[in-house]
Amino acid sequence: MILDKFRLDDQVAVVTGAGRGLGAAIAVAFAEVGADVVIAARTRPELEAVAEQIRAVGRRAHIVAGNLAHPETTAELAAAAVEAFGRLDIVVNNVGGSMPAPLLNTSTKDLRDAFTFNVATAHALTSAAVPLMLEHSGGGSIINITSTMGRLASRGFTAYGTAKGALAQYTRLAALDLCPRIRVNAIAPGSILTSALDVVASNDELRVPMEQATPMRRLGEPADIAAAAVYLASPAAGYLTGKTLEVDGGLTFPNLDLPIADL
């Protein structure tokens, strides 16, 4: 049955930034198709709530609370997965972000911090995970969460867009270095209704124009990204590596312009 190829039965996944939003949705979706999940984020109460959802579908959850802005902290998650569950099959590098700002208000430190949080953390966990994947599972799947702003241009996203663009290229390079036993792919979300868009979701004057500027005429749901992650992690995507799935409602240009004036 083709649906069997989308199962992750008895596999072990690590998902960073899993206390809410996309990370939480991905972690729960993995559990729903049979995986045990190590979930990591800064806030333990949020992780406890996600762990409860994972256990409710009959799978195991292991919580690691910590500041994932530090690459050395993310690197430790690979060993934590093997210690908790005896193996490691899937890594989702979801943690990241950066506040928008005009270019002239973006310092070199801002750019460096964005690169560290979005790219160096992913590399730290990936490089720690790969030897353990090979030793305990024989292979695996790594998924990086990039962004539509890594390929589109809009004012205010110098640091964030540059870092996410770098993560997309990192995905392509890592895939070649690690094939054929480890697959490395990415998901580039568009505008997804997580807490980051709470202001938009509750304001028709902001939300409606964004919806109209999106070819699918709606904003995304976390489940849209979780479904893509299940596919990339599963045997169904066994012939796919080095690619980015653009789960963005068909965007070819940004659907929200920040109010940054001309010079």
LUMKEMAR-837295 format. One record per atom (N, C-alpha, C): x, y negated, z negated; residue in three letters. Coordinates in pm, whole numbers, plus 32768, in hexadecimal, padded with zeros to 4 digits. Atoms other than C-alpha are relative to their C-alpha. Layout:
XYZala
...
// end
This chain:
805480788000met
800080008000met
80587F828000met
7FAF80797FF7ile
80867EAB805File
80017FB37F7Dile
8003804B807Eleu
80177E177F13leu
806680357F9Cleu
7F9C7FC8805Aasp
81067F037E60asp
80877FBA800Easp
7F8280467FEBlys
82267E407EF9lys
800A7F7D7FB2lys
8002807B804Dphe
81BF7D127E2Bphe
8007801A7F69phe
7FF77FDD808Darg
81DE7DCD7CE0arg
808F7FEC7FCCarg
7F7F800D8043leu
82F87D8E7BE8leu
8005805C7F86leu
800F7FA68072asp
82B47EB87B08asp
8084801E7FBBasp
7F907FE18059asp
83AB7ED879E7asp
80817FB58023asp
7F8D80567FE9gln
84957DD27A75gln
80077F967F92gln
7FEB80668067val
85257CC27995val
80277F7E8045val
7FE980847FC6ala
851D7B5279EEala
80277F9B7F95ala
7FE680768051val
85B07A177959val
7FC67F898049val
803A80797FC6val
84EC78D77995val
80257F8A7FA7val
7FDE8076804Dthr
857977897926thr
7F937F96800Ethr
806980667FFEgly
849E766078D3gly
7F76803D7FFCgly
80797FAE7FFBala
838B77597883ala
7F9A7FDD7F94ala
806080238069gly
82D776A2776Agly
7F7E7FCA8034gly
807A80397FC6arg
81DB76017853arg
80157FF38096arg
7FF3801F7F73gly
819775A479BAgly
802380768057gly
7FDE7F997F9Fleu
823476697AD4leu
804380787FBFleu
7FBA7F928041gly
8318773679F4gly
7FA2805C7FB6gly
80617FAE8048ala
81F977AB791Aala
7FAB80518060ala
80547FBA7F9Eala
812278027A48ala
804C80738040ala
7FB07F977FC4ile
823D78C97AE4ile
801580737F9Eile
7FE87F988063ala
828A798479A3ala
7F8580587FEBala
807B7FB38014val
812079EC796Fval
7FE08052807Cval
801A7FB57F85ala
80FA7A507ADCala
805B807A800Aala
7FA67F8E7FFFphe
822E7B2E7AC2phe
7FCC806E7FA4phe
80377F9D805Dala
81937BD97994ala
7F878045803Bala
807A7FC77FC6glu
804D7C0B7A4Eglu
801E8068806Bglu
7FDC7F9A7F9Dval
81067CD27B5Aval
806880617FC9val
7FB87F91803Dgly
81C57DA57A60gly
80877FE47FC3gly
7F7B801D8034ala
82FF7CEE79EBala
7FFE7FDA7F6Dala
7FE6803A8083asp
83857CA67892asp
804F7F808016asp
7FCD80857FE0val
83F37B3D7873val
80477FC17F89val
7FBB8057805Dval
84F77A7477B8val
7FDD7F718026val
802B80877FE4ile
846C7915779Eile
80517F9E7FACile
7FA8805F8044ala
854477EB7745ala
7FD37F71801Cala
801F808F7FF7ala
84FF767C7703ala
80297FC17F7Cala
7FD780478077arg
8539757475FCarg
7FA080157F8Barg
806680088069thr
83F0758E753Athr
7FC8808A7FE0thr
802B7F798025arg
83A976D2747Darg
7F6880127FFEarg
80917FEA7FFFpro
8231769D7444pro
7FC68013808Dpro
802E7FEC7F77glu
81FD767C75BCglu
8026808B8032glu
7FD47F7B7FD8leu
82C777B775F7leu
7FAC806D7FBEleu
80537F9E8046glu
81FC787174F0glu
7F7A80128047glu
80817FF87FBAala
80BD781D75ADala
800E804D8082ala
7FEA7FB67F84val
814E789E76F4val
801B80947FE2val
7FE57F758026ala
81D279D87648ala
7F7F804A7FDEala
80807FC38021glu
80757A1A75C7glu
7FB5802A807Dglu
80417FDE7F81gln
7FEF7A14772Bgln
804480798042gln
7FB77F8F7FC6ile
81007B03779Dile
7FDB80817FB8ile
80227F89804Earg
80B57BF77684arg
7F6F80298014arg
808E7FE27FEDala
7F417BDE76CAala
7FE88058807Bala
800F7FAA7F8Bval
7F787C8B781Aval
8055807F7FF2val
7FBC7F82801Cgly
80437DA07776gly
809480048019gly
7F7080047FEAarg
81A57D2C77B9arg
80497FBF7F8Barg
7FAE8035806Darg
82C37CC676D4arg
80357F758022arg
7FC780867FF1ala
833B7B62769Eala
806C7FEC7F98ala
7F938025805Chis
847F7AE87604his
80177F6A800Dhis
7FF780928001ile
849D797A75A1ile
808E7FD47FDFile
7F828043801Fval
85DA78A975AFval
7FE57F6A8003val
801780908008ala
85AC77447536ala
80867FB97FFAala
7F8280497FFFgly
86C276517588gly
7FFF7F938068gly
7FF480707FA4asn
87317521764Aasn
804180318081asn
7FCF7FC67F84leu
875375A577ACleu
80407F99805Cleu
7FB480637FB4ala
87EE74607825ala
809580207FFFala
7F737FDB800Dhis
893974FF77BEhis
801880848049his
7FE87F847FB5pro
89BF760178B8pro
802A80767FA9pro
7FD37F908055glu
8A6276CC77A4glu
7F8A80437FBAglu
80777FC6803Fthr
890B76FD7706thr
7FB580588063thr
80467FAE7F9Dthr
886977787847thr
804E807F801Ethr
7FAF7F8A7FE2ala
898C78657884ala
7FE680707F9Dala
80167F9C8068glu
893F7917773Cglu
7F8080528014glu
80817FBC7FEFleu
87E5797C77B6leu
801080888045leu
7FED7F807FBBala
886C7A917894ala
801E806F7F9Bala
7FE07F9C8065ala
89077B4C7771ala
7F8B80177FA2ala
80757FF28058ala
87D17B08769Fala
7F9A805F803Cala
805E7FA67FBEala
86FD7BBE77A2ala
802B80917FF2ala
7FCE7F77800Bval
87DB7CF277A0val
7FF880317F70val
80087FD8808Dglu
87EA7CF27626glu
7F70801E7FD7glu
808C7FED8028ala
866F7CD47608ala
7FBF80768047ala
804C7FA07FB0phe
85FF7DBB7721phe
80568065804Cphe
7FAA7F9A7FC8gly
87307E7C779Bgly
80237FF18092gly
7FE280137F73arg
87417DF378FCarg
7FDD7F72802Aarg
802580827FC9leu
871B7CBF79D7leu
7FF1800E8096leu
801E7FF17F72asp
86797CB77B2Fasp
7FE47F7D8047asp
8033807A7FC1ile
85F47B587B6Dile
80297F877FADile
7FE4807F8041val
866679F87B1Bval
7FB47F92804Aval
804180767FC6val
859378C17B53val
803E7F847FC0val
7FC3807D802Casn
8659777E7B37asn
7F9C7F908017asn
806D80617FF4asn
853276997AF8asn
801D7F7E7FB6asn
7FEA8078804Fval
85B875A479F7val
80457F968056val
7FC4806E7FB3gly
861274507A83gly
7FAA7F847FF5gly
804C807C7FFFgly
859672F37AC6gly
805B7F887FF7gly
7FB9807F800Dser
85FF71877AC2ser
7F997F918010ser
805D80707FF6met
854B703E7A90met
801D7FAD807Cmet
7FE980547F8Bpro
85176F6E7BCBpro
80307F747FD9pro
7FCE80888016ala
85C76E1F7BE7ala
80377FCC8084ala
7FC380387F87pro
86386D2F7CF9pro
809480228005pro
7F747FD97FF0leu
878F6D7D7D86leu
805D7FA77FADleu
7FA580598047leu
88306C487CEDleu
7FF180097F69leu
80107FE5808Fasn
87AA6CAF7B99asn
802A808E7FDBasn
7FD47F768016thr
88356E107BBEthr
809780017FF0thr
7F718001801Cser
89896E2E7B1Bser
80408082802Eser
7FBB7F837FE1thr
8A936F2D7B6Dthr
7FE5806A7F95thr
80247FA1806Alys
8A3F6FCA7A1Clys
7F78803D801Clys
80837FCB7FDEasp
88D26FEA7A88asp
800B806B806Basp
7FEE7FA07F94leu
894070997BC4leu
8044807F7FCDleu
7FBA7F8D8039arg
8A30717B7B06arg
7FA380527FA7arg
805C7FB98059asp
892671D17A03asp
7F99804F8052asp
80627FBB7FAAala
882A72277B16ala
803E807C803Fala
7FBD7F8E7FC3phe
892773097BBEphe
8017806E7F99phe
7FEA7F9D806Athr
897B73B47A75thr
7F7F80497FDFthr
807E7FC5802Dphe
880F73EC7A14phe
7FC08056806Cphe
80457FB97F95asn
879874617B69asn
805580678049asn
7FAA7FA87FB2val
88C7750B7C05val
8061804F7FA8val
7F9C7FB98052ala
89D3755C7B03ala
7FBF80667FA4ala
80457F9D8054thr
88D676067A1Ethr
7FDC807C8050thr
80247F8E7FAAala
886076DF7B3Fala
807B8054801Fala
7F867FB67FE2his
89C5773C7B98his
8031804D7F85his
7FD27FBF807Aala
8A1A778B7A2Eala
7FB280817FE6ala
80517F898018leu
88F8787D7A09leu
80148067806Eleu
7FEC7FA47F90thr
892779127B62thr
8084804C7FF1thr
7F7E7FBF8007ser
8A9979587B32ser
800B805C7F87ser
80047FA68073ala
8A5779F079DBala
7FA88079801Aala
80627F967FEAala
89327ABF7A59ala
802F806A8063ala
7FE17FA37F93val
89C57B5C7B92val
804C807C7FD2val
7FBC7F85802Cpro
8AC07C477AE9pro
7FA6805E7FB0pro
805B7FAE804Fleu
89B27CBE79FAleu
7F94803F8058leu
805E7FC57FA0met
88B87CF07B15met
803E80788047met
7FBC7F937FB8leu
89B47DC37BD1leu
801980767FA4leu
7FE07F93805Dglu
8A147E8B7A9Dglu
7F85804E7FD4glu
80737FBE803Ehis
88BA7ED47A16his
7F8E801F8061his
806F7FEB7FA2ser
87D17EC17B45ser
802D801E808Dser
7FCD7FE57F7Agly
88AF7EDE7C76gly
7FE87F918064gly
8020806F7FA7gly
882A7D9D7D0Dgly
7F9C7FA47FBDgly
80628059803Dgly
872A7C8F7CDBgly
7FDA7F8D8059gly
803480737FB8ser
867F7B507D44ser
80127F837FABser
7FF280818042ile
86D579E87CE9ile
7FAC7F9A804Cile
805A80647FC4ile
85DA78D17D27ile
80207F797FC3ile
7FE78088802Casn
863377617D12asn
7F897FA88021asn
8070805C7FE8ile
8522765C7CEBile
803A7F788028ile
7FCF80807FCDthr
858075337DC5thr
7F8B7F9D8002thr
806D80627FF8ser
848E74247E38ser
7FF57FCE808Fser
801180407F7Ethr
83FA73887F6Dthr
80577F83800Bthr
7FAC80787FFDmet
84C572567F07met
80928021801Cmet
7F7B7FD97FD5gly
85FE731E7F57gly
80117FFA8097gly
7FF780087F6Earg
85A9730180CBarg
7FBC7F858039arg
804380787FD2leu
84C571D080E6leu
803E7F867FBDleu
7FC6807B8036ala
8528706680A7ala
7F937FA47FCEala
805C805F803Bser
84706F7B7FBFser
804E7FAD7F9Bser
7FB68056805Barg
84E36E557EF1arg
7FF480307F6Farg
80007FE0808Dgly
85456E977D8Bgly
803480887FDCgly
7FDB7F75801Bphe
85BF6FFC7DB0phe
8092801E8022phe
7F737FEB7FDFthr
87346FCA7DE5thr
803D80737FB0thr
7FC37F998054ala
879E70A27CBEala
7FB780858010ala
804E7F837FFCtyr
868471A27CC2tyr
800780418089tyr
80007FC87F79gly
867271CC7E3Bgly
80888035802Agly
7F797FD27FE0thr
87EB71E87E5Ethr
801D80857FBAthr
7FE87F84804Bala
87FB72F27D4Dala
7FAF80758039ala
80527F937FCAlys
86DA73BB7DDDlys
802D8027808Dlys
7FC77FDE7F7Egly
876E73A47F3Agly
807D80567FF1gly
7F8A7FB0801Cala
88B2742A7EAAala
7FDB808D7FD5ala
802B7F7B802Dleu
87F775497E04leu
7FD080548077leu
802A7FB67F88ala
875C75A77F54ala
80798034804Dala
7F887FD17FBBgln
88B575B77FF4gln
804980687FACgln
7FC67F9A8059tyr
893976757EC5tyr
7FBC80878018tyr
804B7F857FE7thr
882777747F08thr
80348046807Dthr
7FD07FC47F83arg
889F77AA806Carg
808D80397FF0arg
7F767FD38012leu
8A0C77C58007leu
8009807A7FA4leu
7FFE7F90805Fala
89CE78AA7EDDala
7FC9807F8040ala
803C7F8B7FC0ala
88F6798F7FB0ala
8067804B8053ala
7F9C7FBD7FAEleu
8A1679D5809Eleu
806C80427FAAleu
7F997FC58058asp
8B107A0E7F86asp
7FCF807C7FB9asp
80347F948055leu
8A2B7AFE7ECEleu
7FB8806E804Cleu
80447F967FB6cys
89877BC57FE5cys
806080768017cys
808D7FE07FEFpro
89277CD4801Cpro
7FB8802B7F7Fpro
803E7FC58077arg
88E87D3F7EB4arg
7FAF7F9B7FAFarg
804B80688046ile
88707BF37E24ile
7FC47FA28067ile
804280607FA7arg
876F7B237EE0arg
7FF17F7B7FB6arg
800C8085803Aval
876B79AB7EA3val
7FA77FAC805Bval
805D80537FB4asn
864678D77F15asn
7FD27F8B7FA9asn
803080758048ala
859A77957EB1ala
7F6F7FE38023ala
808680367FE8ile
844276FA7E94ile
800A7F697FF3ile
800280938004ala
8414758A7EE5ala
7F6F7FD37FEDala
8089802C8018pro
82D175197E3Epro
7FEA7F718030pro
802A80897FE8gly
821573E87EB0gly
7FC57FC77F80gly
8042803C8074ser
812B73297DC8ser
7FA880697FBDser
80467F958047ile
80B7742B7CCAile
7FC47FC77F80ile
804980378073leu
7FB973E37BB8leu
8031803E7F7Dleu
7FCC7FDE8083thr
809274167A87thr
7FFB7F827FA9thr
80038073805Aser
80C1732D795Eser
80497F87803Bser
7FB8806E7FC1ala
81AF725F7A34ala
7FA47FA88054ala
8060804C7FAFleu
808171F17B01leu
7F7F7FE37FB5leu
8078801D804Easp
7F8D71BA79E3asp
7FC57F788022asp
803180867FE1val
7F7770497A34val
7FB97FFF8086val
803D7FF97F7Cval
7F2870977B9Eval
7F7C804A7FFBval
80787FAC8003ala
7E2A71A67B52ala
7F887FB87FC6ala
806E80448044ser
7D5A70C07A77ser
7FE07F78803Dser
801380857FC4asn
7D686F907B5Easn
7FDC80118094asn
802D7FEF7F75asp
7C986F9E7C9Dasp
804C7FA58060asp
7FBC805E7FA7glu
7D4D6E6F7D29glu
808980328028glu
7F7F7FC37FDEleu
7E946F317D21leu
7FEE80878043leu
800D7F767FD1arg
7E1B70947D5Carg
7FC6800A808Darg
80457FF27F7Eval
7D3270637E84val
805B7FDD8075val
7FA3801A7F91pro
7E356FB67F64pro
806A806D8011pro
7F9F7F927FF5met
7F2F70C97F10met
7FC280798043met
80457F8F7FC1glu
7E3171D27F6Eglu
7FEC7FE88095glu
8017801F7F75gln
7DE0712180B3gln
808180008052gln
7F7F7FFF7FBBala
7F5271058109ala
803C808C8009ala
7FD17F767FFCthr
7F7C727C80D7thr
7FAE804C8067thr
804E7FBB7F98pro
7F19734D8208pro
7F9880607FCBpro
80637FA48037met
7E68744D812Cmet
7F947FB97FB0met
806680558040arg
7DA2732C808Earg
7FE780237F6Darg
80077FE98091arg
7DE7739A7F2Barg
808B80007FC8arg
7F827FEF8044leu
7EFC739B7E2Bleu
801080927FD7leu
7FE87F74801Egly
7F9E74E37DCFgly
7FE080257F71gly
80147FC78085glu
7F5675C17CA5glu
807B80547FDBglu
7F8F7FAB8028pro
806176757BD7pro
7FF6808E8039pro
80117F797FC9ala
7FCE77BD7C57ala
8034800A808Fala
7FC97FFE7F78asp
8037775B7DB9asp
8095801F7FFDasp
7F707FE8800Cile
81A277587D49ile
801B80897FC4ile
7FEE7F7D803Eala
817D788D7C6Eala
7FF080708067ala
80157F9A7F98ala
80F979547D97ala
807B800B805Aala
7F877FFE7FADala
822778EF7E66ala
807380427FB6ala
7F957FC3804Fala
830F79547D4Aala
7FEF80987FF8ala
80187F708003val
826D7AAB7D2Dval
802D803F8084val
7FD67FCC7F7Dtyr
82A17ADD7EA2tyr
80988008800Atyr
7F6F80037FF0leu
840F7A747E9Bleu
804680627FA3leu
7FC37FA48060ala
845A7B4A7D69ala
7FE980928025ala
802F7F787FECser
83AE7C7F7DEFser
803F8043807Aser
7FD07FB97F89pro
840B7D8D7EEDpro
7FBF7FCE8081pro
804080367F88ala
83197CE07FDCala
805B7F9E8049ala
7FA280607FC5ala
842C7BDD8017ala
808B803D800Cala
7F7F7FBC8000gly
853F7CE0802Dgly
805B7FE08075gly
7FB080247F8Btyr
85B47C608182tyr
80147F698009tyr
7FFA80928001leu
85B97AF38118leu
806B7FD27F9Eleu
7F9D803D8059thr
86E87A3C808Ethr
80357F808040thr
7FCB807F7FD1gly
877978DF80A7gly
7F977FA18035gly
806C80507FC8lys
8625784780F6lys
7FB87FAF7F94lys
805280528058thr
854B7739805Dthr
7F7180028030thr
808F80077FE2leu
83D177608054leu
7FCE7F767FD9leu
80338086801Aglu
833676068073glu
7F6B80097FE0glu
808B7FF1802Eval
81F976237FA4val
7FCF7F747FDBval
8018808F8013asp
818874BD7FD2asp
7F847FCC8047asp
807A802E7FBDgly
803974B58084gly
80167FCC808Cgly
7FE5802A7F78gly
80DF746F81D2gly
80417F78800Fgly
7FC780877FFBleu
8193732C817Bleu
80727FF68064leu
7F8F80247FAAthr
827372938284thr
80367F767FDBthr
7FD1807F8038phe
8292714881CCphe
7FC57FF67F74phe
80308008808Bpro
826570E7805Cpro
7F6E7FD17FF8pro
808D80288010asn
80FD70C57FE3asn
7FEE7F9C7F8Easn
800980678068leu
81526FCA7ED0leu
807C7FA7800Bleu
7F9280607FFAasp
82266E907EF4asp
80067FB47F7Dasp
7FEE8050807Aleu
82B26DF77DB9leu
80077F6B8024leu
800480917FE2pro
82826C7D7DA4pro
808A7FBD7FEEpro
7F79803B8002ile
83ED6C207DEAile
800B7FA08074ile
800380687F99ala
840E6ADB7EA7ala
807D80028058ala
7F8B80147FABasp
84F46A8B7FC9asp
80677FAB7FB7asp
7F9880578039leu
864269EE7F6Dleu
7FEB7F71802Fleu
// end
